[in-house]
Amino acid sequence: YRELAAILAQNLPQMDETYAIGKTIGQRPEKGAAVAAAAYLQANFPDYTGFSPRNVRRMRDFYRTCENDEPLLRLAMKIGWTLNVVIMEAELTEMSENGIWSRRYAVDGQKRSY
């Protein structure tokens, strides 16, 4: 899991880092890769937050959802991690069109101030 340390050393923007971590984990063939990655990250980066097994699995799922859908990825990268998680948890990304609509709505909503 040294690839994960290299990703964190780059000080990437949050969504780029999240996508890179998800890609690294998503490409590992062994079962339990997300749990093992979470344990590695928690042990080696104790000052960082957000690396629970559940959240690392979400990072993997985020990568898998967006890896072959460039329009969806572009929109997803414009909104924060929390909104992407809400959209994924609500299963609005099952169909790419719904995922794009949800993210476009979130991007437009962030531009308005109420």
N, C-alpha and C positions, 0 to 999 in steps of 0.2 A: 504493500500500500504506500510505497514511497512516492508514487505519482501524486497522491493526495497532498503530501507535504510540499511537493513542487508547485502544485496549484495554489496552495495557501501562501507560499513565498512570493508569488507574483503580485499580491495585493490587487487583485482584479475587482471591478465593480461587483456588487452582490449578485446580480443575475448572471453575469458571466461566470463567476465562481461557482454558483449553484449548478449551472448547465455543465461546466467542466467536471465537477464532482459527480454529477449524475451520469455523465458519459463514461467516466472512468469505471464507475461501479456497474453500469449497465453492460459494459463490455466484458465483465468478468463472468466466466461460465459457472463457477461453483455456487451451490445453493448456500444461502446465508451470507452472501457477499456484503449486503448492505449492513447487516448486524455487525459483521467483522470490521467493516470500514468505520462504523460508528464507534466501536470500541477503540480502534486505532486512533481516530481523531480525538476522542475524549481523553485518552491516555497521553497523547503527544502534544495536544493543544488545549490544556486545561483552562486557559483564559478565554477561549472562544466559546460561544454559545450556539445552539441550534443544531447540534450533531447527535441528537437522540436517534435511536434505531428507526423510529417512525419517520422522523424528518429526513433522514438519509434515504429511506425507501421512497419518500416523496420526491427527492431530488432525482433518483433513478427514474421514477415514473414520469417526471417532468421531461427529462431527456428523451425517453422513449416516445412520449406524446408528440414532441416537437421535432424530433430528429429528421424526419422526412417531409416536413411541412414548413417551408420557409416563410410564407405569409403569417402562419400561426406563431412561429418563433419570433419574428420581428415584433409582433404585437405583444407577445408574452414578455419580451425583454424590456418593453416600455413601462410595464407596471411592476410593482414590487412583488416580492416573494409571497407575502401574505395573501394578496389578491389572487395570485396564481394558485395557491393552495386551496383557497375557497372555491375557485372555479373547478379545480380538479376534484375536490371532495364532493362537490355537488354533481359530479359526473356530467358536466356540461361540455367536456371535451371528447365525448364518445364519438361524436361526428365532428369533423373538422369545421364545418360551417358554424355549428353552435359554439365551438371553442373560439373561433375568430370573432363571432358576434359578441360573446361575453367579454373578451379582452378589449375589443374596440369600444364597447360601452364603458368599461373600466377606464380606458385611456381618456375618453371624452369626459367622463365624470371627474377625473382628476384635474382637468383644465378649468373647470368651473369652480368658483368660490362661492359658497353659500353662507 
